[in-house]
Amino acid sequence: MAQWQQVRRLLSGLDPRDARDGKYTDLPQSAPPALVAVVKKAMAPLPADRYVNARQLAGDVESWLKGRLAPGE
């Protein structure tokens, strides 16, 4: 399972591979906005809008965990 799938699973409690009709389930309303932004970037439809590598994704998650990532960054 890819890292973005693991993050999404942690937030939603659902396996993203269980998507129906090619759509993923929505994240819960209680998910922190900054972390939702990280997940959306990781899952962006266009490769140019996604993280370049897992290290970038991990860096944003780590920043969020330390309270340094503002919502929507």
Sequence and secondary structure as in RCSB ss.txt:
>XXXX:A:sequence
MAQWQQVRRLLSGLDPRDARDGKYTDLPQSAPPALVAVVKKAMAPLPADRYVNARQLAGDVESWLKGRLAPGE
>XXXX:A:secstr
  HHHHHHHHHHSS GGG BTTB     TTS HHHHHHHHHHT SSGGGS SSHHHHHHHHHHHHTT   TT 
